[in-house]
Amino acid sequence: MRLTPAANSDRPEFGVTVIAEGDAVSLDFDLKRIAAFRTKFGDETFVEVATRYVEERAEALSAQDELWLWKEAVRAHVDSEA
């Protein structure tokens, strides 16, 4: 399943966005979108889709050094509520 941002939006519907500003790259978590996505599709689907997204963005931005931390951050949104 490949999810893309909604029309007229640069924010993916699953609530995780990689933001590149100059040389700095960071993650943004929209907690309301994450909760809505998890309710609709489930925790494991959220982790799978969001992890795939951050992997693709890390590769595109040459930010592989940050990838392990990004994956942990994505997973923490599910693990913290278990």
Chimera marker file (.cmm) of the C-alpha trace (Angstrom):
<marker_set name="trace">
<marker id="1" x="0.000" y="0.000" z="0.000" r="1" g="1" b="0" radius="0.5"/>
<marker id="2" x="1.561" y="3.285" z="-1.065" r="1" g="1" b="0" radius="0.5"/>
<marker id="3" x="-0.099" y="6.305" z="0.480" r="1" g="1" b="0" radius="0.5"/>
<marker id="4" x="0.470" y="9.747" z="-0.893" r="1" g="1" b="0" radius="0.5"/>
<marker id="5" x="-0.397" y="13.170" z="0.468" r="1" g="1" b="0" radius="0.5"/>
<marker id="6" x="-3.998" y="14.225" z="0.004" r="1" g="1" b="0" radius="0.5"/>
<marker id="7" x="-4.800" y="16.541" z="-2.879" r="1" g="1" b="0" radius="0.5"/>
<marker id="8" x="-3.558" y="20.090" z="-2.317" r="1" g="1" b="0" radius="0.5"/>
<marker id="9" x="-1.485" y="18.955" z="0.671" r="1" g="1" b="0" radius="0.5"/>
<marker id="10" x="2.164" y="18.212" z="1.305" r="1" g="1" b="0" radius="0.5"/>
<marker id="11" x="1.282" y="16.232" z="4.447" r="1" g="1" b="0" radius="0.5"/>
<marker id="12" x="0.773" y="12.466" z="4.206" r="1" g="1" b="0" radius="0.5"/>
<marker id="13" x="-2.533" y="11.217" z="5.574" r="1" g="1" b="0" radius="0.5"/>
<marker id="14" x="-0.785" y="8.948" z="8.089" r="1" g="1" b="0" radius="0.5"/>
<marker id="15" x="0.584" y="11.926" z="10.048" r="1" g="1" b="0" radius="0.5"/>
<marker id="16" x="4.358" y="11.632" z="9.683" r="1" g="1" b="0" radius="0.5"/>
<marker id="17" x="6.238" y="14.154" z="7.583" r="1" g="1" b="0" radius="0.5"/>
<marker id="18" x="9.951" y="14.526" z="6.869" r="1" g="1" b="0" radius="0.5"/>
<marker id="19" x="10.845" y="18.196" z="6.662" r="1" g="1" b="0" radius="0.5"/>
<marker id="20" x="14.020" y="19.376" z="4.935" r="1" g="1" b="0" radius="0.5"/>
<marker id="21" x="15.080" y="22.957" z="5.580" r="1" g="1" b="0" radius="0.5"/>
<marker id="22" x="18.479" y="23.673" z="4.116" r="1" g="1" b="0" radius="0.5"/>
<marker id="23" x="20.913" y="21.167" z="5.614" r="1" g="1" b="0" radius="0.5"/>
<marker id="24" x="18.575" y="20.299" z="8.497" r="1" g="1" b="0" radius="0.5"/>
<marker id="25" x="16.152" y="17.403" z="8.222" r="1" g="1" b="0" radius="0.5"/>
<marker id="26" x="13.553" y="16.624" z="10.871" r="1" g="1" b="0" radius="0.5"/>
<marker id="27" x="10.352" y="14.698" z="11.478" r="1" g="1" b="0" radius="0.5"/>
<marker id="28" x="6.950" y="16.171" z="12.205" r="1" g="1" b="0" radius="0.5"/>
<marker id="29" x="4.235" y="14.104" z="13.872" r="1" g="1" b="0" radius="0.5"/>
<marker id="30" x="0.601" y="15.161" z="13.526" r="1" g="1" b="0" radius="0.5"/>
<marker id="31" x="-0.909" y="13.282" z="16.445" r="1" g="1" b="0" radius="0.5"/>
<marker id="32" x="-4.507" y="13.709" z="15.283" r="1" g="1" b="0" radius="0.5"/>
<marker id="33" x="-3.726" y="12.279" z="11.834" r="1" g="1" b="0" radius="0.5"/>
<marker id="34" x="-1.731" y="9.436" z="13.375" r="1" g="1" b="0" radius="0.5"/>
<marker id="35" x="-4.623" y="8.543" z="15.691" r="1" g="1" b="0" radius="0.5"/>
<marker id="36" x="-7.158" y="8.693" z="12.849" r="1" g="1" b="0" radius="0.5"/>
<marker id="37" x="-4.982" y="6.545" z="10.579" r="1" g="1" b="0" radius="0.5"/>
<marker id="38" x="-4.323" y="3.985" z="13.325" r="1" g="1" b="0" radius="0.5"/>
<marker id="39" x="-8.040" y="3.792" z="14.114" r="1" g="1" b="0" radius="0.5"/>
<marker id="40" x="-8.902" y="3.224" z="10.469" r="1" g="1" b="0" radius="0.5"/>
<marker id="41" x="-6.067" y="0.884" z="9.410" r="1" g="1" b="0" radius="0.5"/>
<marker id="42" x="-4.510" y="-0.477" z="12.624" r="1" g="1" b="0" radius="0.5"/>
<marker id="43" x="-1.202" y="-0.123" z="14.409" r="1" g="1" b="0" radius="0.5"/>
<marker id="44" x="0.878" y="-2.468" z="12.290" r="1" g="1" b="0" radius="0.5"/>
<marker id="45" x="-0.263" y="-0.843" z="9.048" r="1" g="1" b="0" radius="0.5"/>
<marker id="46" x="0.657" y="2.556" z="10.470" r="1" g="1" b="0" radius="0.5"/>
<marker id="47" x="4.140" y="1.336" z="11.417" r="1" g="1" b="0" radius="0.5"/>
<marker id="48" x="4.633" y="-0.335" z="8.022" r="1" g="1" b="0" radius="0.5"/>
<marker id="49" x="3.491" y="2.652" z="5.959" r="1" g="1" b="0" radius="0.5"/>
<marker id="50" x="5.221" y="5.314" z="8.068" r="1" g="1" b="0" radius="0.5"/>
<marker id="51" x="8.464" y="3.313" z="8.206" r="1" g="1" b="0" radius="0.5"/>
<marker id="52" x="8.458" y="2.827" z="4.444" r="1" g="1" b="0" radius="0.5"/>
<marker id="53" x="7.866" y="6.563" z="4.000" r="1" g="1" b="0" radius="0.5"/>
<marker id="54" x="10.766" y="7.592" z="6.269" r="1" g="1" b="0" radius="0.5"/>
<marker id="55" x="13.030" y="5.042" z="4.555" r="1" g="1" b="0" radius="0.5"/>
<marker id="56" x="12.199" y="6.527" z="1.142" r="1" g="1" b="0" radius="0.5"/>
<marker id="57" x="12.670" y="10.095" z="2.369" r="1" g="1" b="0" radius="0.5"/>
<marker id="58" x="15.963" y="9.266" z="4.125" r="1" g="1" b="0" radius="0.5"/>
<marker id="59" x="17.308" y="7.787" z="0.909" r="1" g="1" b="0" radius="0.5"/>
<marker id="60" x="16.084" y="10.719" z="-1.197" r="1" g="1" b="0" radius="0.5"/>
<marker id="61" x="17.628" y="13.242" z="1.201" r="1" g="1" b="0" radius="0.5"/>
<marker id="62" x="20.834" y="11.255" z="1.834" r="1" g="1" b="0" radius="0.5"/>
<marker id="63" x="19.916" y="11.127" z="5.514" r="1" g="1" b="0" radius="0.5"/>
<marker id="64" x="20.543" y="7.428" z="6.146" r="1" g="1" b="0" radius="0.5"/>
<marker id="65" x="22.436" y="8.278" z="9.357" r="1" g="1" b="0" radius="0.5"/>
<marker id="66" x="19.144" y="9.496" z="10.828" r="1" g="1" b="0" radius="0.5"/>
<marker id="67" x="17.068" y="6.533" z="9.645" r="1" g="1" b="0" radius="0.5"/>
<marker id="68" x="17.415" y="4.320" z="12.722" r="1" g="1" b="0" radius="0.5"/>
<marker id="69" x="16.185" y="7.155" z="14.933" r="1" g="1" b="0" radius="0.5"/>
<marker id="70" x="13.287" y="7.959" z="12.608" r="1" g="1" b="0" radius="0.5"/>
<marker id="71" x="12.184" y="4.312" z="12.625" r="1" g="1" b="0" radius="0.5"/>
<marker id="72" x="12.338" y="4.243" z="16.423" r="1" g="1" b="0" radius="0.5"/>
<marker id="73" x="10.262" y="7.427" z="16.609" r="1" g="1" b="0" radius="0.5"/>
<marker id="74" x="7.605" y="5.958" z="14.291" r="1" g="1" b="0" radius="0.5"/>
<marker id="75" x="7.454" y="2.737" z="16.322" r="1" g="1" b="0" radius="0.5"/>
<marker id="76" x="7.259" y="4.677" z="19.601" r="1" g="1" b="0" radius="0.5"/>
<marker id="77" x="3.868" y="6.066" z="18.594" r="1" g="1" b="0" radius="0.5"/>
<marker id="78" x="2.477" y="2.533" z="18.826" r="1" g="1" b="0" radius="0.5"/>
<marker id="79" x="4.629" y="1.107" z="21.625" r="1" g="1" b="0" radius="0.5"/>
<marker id="80" x="3.880" y="3.984" z="23.996" r="1" g="1" b="0" radius="0.5"/>
<marker id="81" x="0.197" y="3.039" z="24.037" r="1" g="1" b="0" radius="0.5"/>
<marker id="82" x="0.636" y="-0.717" z="24.358" r="1" g="1" b="0" radius="0.5"/>
<link id1="1" id2="2" r="1" g="1" b="0" radius="0.2"/>
<link id1="2" id2="3" r="1" g="1" b="0" radius="0.2"/>
<link id1="3" id2="4" r="1" g="1" b="0" radius="0.2"/>
<link id1="4" id2="5" r="1" g="1" b="0" radius="0.2"/>
<link id1="5" id2="6" r="1" g="1" b="0" radius="0.2"/>
<link id1="6" id2="7" r="1" g="1" b="0" radius="0.2"/>
<link id1="7" id2="8" r="1" g="1" b="0" radius="0.2"/>
<link id1="8" id2="9" r="1" g="1" b="0" radius="0.2"/>
<link id1="9" id2="10" r="1" g="1" b="0" radius="0.2"/>
<link id1="10" id2="11" r="1" g="1" b="0" radius="0.2"/>
<link id1="11" id2="12" r="1" g="1" b="0" radius="0.2"/>
<link id1="12" id2="13" r="1" g="1" b="0" radius="0.2"/>
<link id1="13" id2="14" r="1" g="1" b="0" radius="0.2"/>
<link id1="14" id2="15" r="1" g="1" b="0" radius="0.2"/>
<link id1="15" id2="16" r="1" g="1" b="0" radius="0.2"/>
<link id1="16" id2="17" r="1" g="1" b="0" radius="0.2"/>
<link id1="17" id2="18" r="1" g="1" b="0" radius="0.2"/>
<link id1="18" id2="19" r="1" g="1" b="0" radius="0.2"/>
<link id1="19" id2="20" r="1" g="1" b="0" radius="0.2"/>
<link id1="20" id2="21" r="1" g="1" b="0" radius="0.2"/>
<link id1="21" id2="22" r="1" g="1" b="0" radius="0.2"/>
<link id1="22" id2="23" r="1" g="1" b="0" radius="0.2"/>
<link id1="23" id2="24" r="1" g="1" b="0" radius="0.2"/>
<link id1="24" id2="25" r="1" g="1" b="0" radius="0.2"/>
<link id1="25" id2="26" r="1" g="1" b="0" radius="0.2"/>
<link id1="26" id2="27" r="1" g="1" b="0" radius="0.2"/>
<link id1="27" id2="28" r="1" g="1" b="0" radius="0.2"/>
<link id1="28" id2="29" r="1" g="1" b="0" radius="0.2"/>
<link id1="29" id2="30" r="1" g="1" b="0" radius="0.2"/>
<link id1="30" id2="31" r="1" g="1" b="0" radius="0.2"/>
<link id1="31" id2="32" r="1" g="1" b="0" radius="0.2"/>
<link id1="32" id2="33" r="1" g="1" b="0" radius="0.2"/>
<link id1="33" id2="34" r="1" g="1" b="0" radius="0.2"/>
<link id1="34" id2="35" r="1" g="1" b="0" radius="0.2"/>
<link id1="35" id2="36" r="1" g="1" b="0" radius="0.2"/>
<link id1="36" id2="37" r="1" g="1" b="0" radius="0.2"/>
<link id1="37" id2="38" r="1" g="1" b="0" radius="0.2"/>
<link id1="38" id2="39" r="1" g="1" b="0" radius="0.2"/>
<link id1="39" id2="40" r="1" g="1" b="0" radius="0.2"/>
<link id1="40" id2="41" r="1" g="1" b="0" radius="0.2"/>
<link id1="41" id2="42" r="1" g="1" b="0" radius="0.2"/>
<link id1="42" id2="43" r="1" g="1" b="0" radius="0.2"/>
<link id1="43" id2="44" r="1" g="1" b="0" radius="0.2"/>
<link id1="44" id2="45" r="1" g="1" b="0" radius="0.2"/>
<link id1="45" id2="46" r="1" g="1" b="0" radius="0.2"/>
<link id1="46" id2="47" r="1" g="1" b="0" radius="0.2"/>
<link id1="47" id2="48" r="1" g="1" b="0" radius="0.2"/>
<link id1="48" id2="49" r="1" g="1" b="0" radius="0.2"/>
<link id1="49" id2="50" r="1" g="1" b="0" radius="0.2"/>
<link id1="50" id2="51" r="1" g="1" b="0" radius="0.2"/>
<link id1="51" id2="52" r="1" g="1" b="0" radius="0.2"/>
<link id1="52" id2="53" r="1" g="1" b="0" radius="0.2"/>
<link id1="53" id2="54" r="1" g="1" b="0" radius="0.2"/>
<link id1="54" id2="55" r="1" g="1" b="0" radius="0.2"/>
<link id1="55" id2="56" r="1" g="1" b="0" radius="0.2"/>
<link id1="56" id2="57" r="1" g="1" b="0" radius="0.2"/>
<link id1="57" id2="58" r="1" g="1" b="0" radius="0.2"/>
<link id1="58" id2="59" r="1" g="1" b="0" radius="0.2"/>
<link id1="59" id2="60" r="1" g="1" b="0" radius="0.2"/>
<link id1="60" id2="61" r="1" g="1" b="0" radius="0.2"/>
<link id1="61" id2="62" r="1" g="1" b="0" radius="0.2"/>
<link id1="62" id2="63" r="1" g="1" b="0" radius="0.2"/>
<link id1="63" id2="64" r="1" g="1" b="0" radius="0.2"/>
<link id1="64" id2="65" r="1" g="1" b="0" radius="0.2"/>
<link id1="65" id2="66" r="1" g="1" b="0" radius="0.2"/>
<link id1="66" id2="67" r="1" g="1" b="0" radius="0.2"/>
<link id1="67" id2="68" r="1" g="1" b="0" radius="0.2"/>
<link id1="68" id2="69" r="1" g="1" b="0" radius="0.2"/>
<link id1="69" id2="70" r="1" g="1" b="0" radius="0.2"/>
<link id1="70" id2="71" r="1" g="1" b="0" radius="0.2"/>
<link id1="71" id2="72" r="1" g="1" b="0" radius="0.2"/>
<link id1="72" id2="73" r="1" g="1" b="0" radius="0.2"/>
<link id1="73" id2="74" r="1" g="1" b="0" radius="0.2"/>
<link id1="74" id2="75" r="1" g="1" b="0" radius="0.2"/>
<link id1="75" id2="76" r="1" g="1" b="0" radius="0.2"/>
<link id1="76" id2="77" r="1" g="1" b="0" radius="0.2"/>
<link id1="77" id2="78" r="1" g="1" b="0" radius="0.2"/>
<link id1="78" id2="79" r="1" g="1" b="0" radius="0.2"/>
<link id1="79" id2="80" r="1" g="1" b="0" radius="0.2"/>
<link id1="80" id2="81" r="1" g="1" b="0" radius="0.2"/>
<link id1="81" id2="82" r="1" g="1" b="0" radius="0.2"/>
</marker_set>
